[in-house]
Amino acid sequence: FLGGAHNLIAPVFLKGRLGLDGGVAATRVDVDGAPDDAYYAWFEPTGTPRLNGTLVYLHGGGFIIGSKATNGEMVARIAAACGVRTLFVAYRKLPEAPFPGALVDALRGVGVALASTPPERLILGGDSAGASLALAALHFLRETLQITPAAGLLLSPMVDIASELEYATDTTNVGPDLLPAGFGPAARREFMDMYWGASGKNATVDALVDALRRRRDGALLSPLAASPRQLGALPPLLCQAGGSEVLLDSQLRFCDAARRAGADVRCTVFDGEVHAFHAFGFSPAWPAARADLRRFCERALRPAAPAAPPRSHAVVAALVGG
């Protein structure tokens, strides 16, 4: 579960314009209150027609690895494919920052986006562990702040972090996939100990961290732990997965559970592709995946009644009171 193919590529540092899919300009953002080891940057597509909306994107890496250097190229590729202004959030990692460190950083990013974008024009997305964080943020925004973004974008999502379920692809797809092994019950138990900070290493405990820890809401920890009510309240979702992923069965289980709960979920499986294949522009499936991303974003952000002016939601302040 330590990330995916995008963590094996050569580092790409965000300096000036990244020459990907027509061009993306990257600009770092200073976020008030954010820790030094969290990173935020706007990715502005320059070579494709822009849609009227914002994507907050959370990178993968099993909550342990990933940064602007290792993941910047992939995020730029996604921003260009979607044709949407994208806020890239490189959140704090385990084991130094257990739950809810990464989620707090993600929600700070949502607060930045909401200062200029109304919720109905906001998409939350990510790959692998970042997709899990995106779902947790969607649940929290809905249940605590009554904010429902336009959509969620899930690329090779890591959706089962806490259950004792066994999945066939945990073993059958080991080898074809780039992940070293499945993420079975024993690995999940070990991971949850680290995620909750059982090692004794912990993030700074402030009012915000305390507020999130008190909830211990399953949906904030593991997408498949969400209740039918929580799943049914999710906005439209697009899940893209590789047919050779070890995580495939859990991803299909999540999509089915969300659909049965009433959510609008579309899941596209690309045969023969590996976990987070979007990291590779040379992947045979990338042109079709890129077109699928664009169609989904166009539908999610299609013209509708005039949106209310964006409000500067004090997301972090509201969380403290949660």
N, C-alpha and C positions, 0 to 999 in steps of 0.2 A: 504493500500500500504506500510505498515511499515515493509517490509522485507520479511518474510516468515518463514517457519518452522525452517530453519537453525539458526534463532536467538533465538529459544527456547531451543536449546540443551545445555547441560552443557558445560562450557568453556573448550577449549582444547588449552593449551599454546604450542607454537612452541619451544620445547626444544629437541634437538637431533633428533631422528627418530620417526616418527609417524607410528605405526604399522597398516597400512591400505592397503588392497589390494596388499600385497607383499612388502610394505615398501616405505616410502618417506622420504628423508633427507631434512631438512629445514635449510637454511642459510640466515640470515638477510643481506640486501644490504644497504650500505650507498650511497645515491644519492645526488650529489652536487646540492645545491640550493633548495632541497625539504624542506618543513616546518616540524617542529618537530612532528606535529600530522598526518603526512602521513607515511605509513609504506610499505616497500618493502622487499620481501624475495624470494629467489630461492627455489622451490620445485623440488627435483631431484628424479624421480622414480628409485627405486633400485631393484625391483623384477620382472619387466616386460621388454620385449625387447623394447629398446628405438628407437623412430623414430628420424630422422635427422630434427629437427626443434625446434621452441620455441613457447609456448603459453603464452601470456600476459593475466592474468585472473583478472577480476574486480568483487568483491563480490556484493551481493544484500543487501537490507536493506532500500529501499525507499529513498536513499540518506541521511538518518537520523541516522541509526544505522548500526552496523557491524564493525568488527575488526579482528585482528589476533586471538583473543581469541574465539570469537563466530563463526567465519567462517573458521578458519584454517582447521578443520577436513574435511569439505566439499570440500575445494579447493584441499587438499591432495588426496581426493578420486577421484576427476576429473583428476588431474595430473596423478595418477596411471592408471586410466581407459584409458586415451588417450595415455599413454606411451611417454609423451613429457615433456621435461624440461619446467617448468612453473614458470613465474614470477608473484607472488601474489602481487597485489597492493591494500592496504587498504588506500583509499583516504580520504580527509577531508570531513566533514559532514555538513549538514544543522542543525541549521540556522547560525552557525558561519561562514561558508564558502559557500555563495551562488555562483551561476554561475559566472565564469567558474571554480571555485576552484577544484571540483572533476575531471573535464575534463583536467585541467592543470596537475594534479597529474597523471592521466592516461597516458597522452602524455609523461610525464617524464619517466614513465615506458617503454613506447614504445621506447624512446631514449636509455634506458639501453639495451633493447633487441636488437635493431638494431646495437649496437656496436659489437655484436658477431654473429648476424644472418642476412642474407640478407632478404629483404622483401618477396621474393618468398618462404621462409621457415618459415614465421611468421604467426601465427594465433592469432586473437584477440577474446576474449570471456568473458562471464560473465553470471550471473544469475540475474533475476529480474531487479532492477535498474542498476546493473552492466552490463547487456546485452545492456541496453539503452546507457550507456556510451561507450561500445565497438562500437556500431553503429555510435555514434557521432565521435569517434576517427577515424573510418574508413573513414567517409565523409571528415573530416578535412585533414587527410593524403593525400587522393586522390586529393582534390581540392586545397590545399595550397602547398603541398610539392611534388605532383605527385608521391606519394608512394602508391602502392597497395599491401597489404599483401596477403598471399595465401588464407585465408578463415576467416570466422567469425562463432563463436560458441555461440548460443543464447539459454540459458536454462530458461524456464518460463519467457520470456522477458517482460519487462514493456515498451510498445511501443507507447502508447498514453498518453501523459502528458498534452497536450494543447488543444485538440479539444472539441467541444460541442456535440459530438456523444453520443448516448445512446446505450449500448450493452446489449443483453438479459442475458448473463452470469453474468453481474454485479449484477443481483438479483437471477437468477435461481440457481447459484452455491454458493450463500451464505449459509453457513451451512456445506455442504460437504467439502468446502475448509477450509484451516487453516487461510487464510486472514480474518480479522474481517468483512469486507464489501467490496462492489465494489468500483471502483474508477471512479465515475460518474462525470458529468460536473462541479457540484458545488465543489466537492473535488479537481478537477483539477485546477479550478480557484484559490482556496485557496493555493494549492501547488505551483502554478506558482508565486504567490506573494512572497512566501518564497524563491523560487528558484532564483528569480531575486533580492532578498535582499531588498524587500519593507519594511521589518521591521526596517531597519536602521542598522542592524548588517551586517557587510561586511568583506570580506577578505581584506588583504593588497592589495591596488590598485597599481600595478606596470605596467610596459610597457606591459608585457605579458597579464595581465588581461584586460588592455585597448584594446589591439589588438583583443582579442576574443569578448569583449563586443561590439565593433564597428560593428562586422559582423552581430550580431542578426540573424544568419542563422537558419531557422526553423529546419533544419535537425540536428543541434547541440543541439537542445532543446528537440525535440520529434521525434522519428523515423518516425511516420506516417505523419509528416509535411514535409518530404523530397519530392522533386519534382520527377516526373518520370525519368528525366535525372539522378538525384542523385541516385535513387534506382537502375536504370539499370547499374550504374557503380560499384555497390557493388561486392565484390568477392563472390565465392560460400559460401552459408550459410547453416548451420544446425540449425533448431529450434526444441527443444524438449519441449513439453508442457504436462500438466496433463489434463485429460478430465474433471476433476471437478474444474478447476481453475476459479475464477471469471474473470480473465483477458483473458480467452481463446478466446472469439470472437474477441477482438482487436488483438490478436496474429495472428489469422487466416486471419484477414483483412490485416495486414501488409504483411504476406507471399504472399497472393494473389496479392497485389499491386506490390510487388517487382518482382514476376514472370511475371506479365503483362508488367512490364517495361523492362524485358529482363534479370533479374538476375537469377542465378542458385540457387534455393532455395528448400531445402528439409525440410518438416515439419512432425515430428513424434508426434502423440498424443497418450499418454498412458492412456487408459480408467480407470476411477476411481481414478486416481492419483491427488494429490493436488499440489498447487503452490510450486515450488522448492523441489519436492519430492527427488531430488538427494541428499539432505542433510541426508537422512536416508538410510544407507546401507542395512537395513532390509526391505525396500520397495519391494513389489513383482515385481515391474517393473524394479528395478535397474539392474538386470543381463542383460535384453534386452537393457536398455538404455546404459549401459556400453559398450556392444558390438557395438551398433550403434555409439557411440562416437569414438571408436577405428577405425571402418571402415571409418568413415568420415575423421579422421585425416590421416589415411593411404592414402586415395585418394587425399586429399589436399596436402600431402607432398610426393607423389609418386616420385620415381626417374625420373629425367628428364635430360635435358642438364645441364652440370656443371654450377652451379650458380656463379655469379660474387662474388668476395671476399666481405665479409661484410664491410660496410663503417660505420664509426662512425658519423652518422647523427646528427648534432647539432639541434635536434628537437626543443628544447625550444628557442634557438636563432632564428631559422627560424620563429617560431610563432610570436616572437616580431615584426618581419618585416612584418607579415601578415596583 
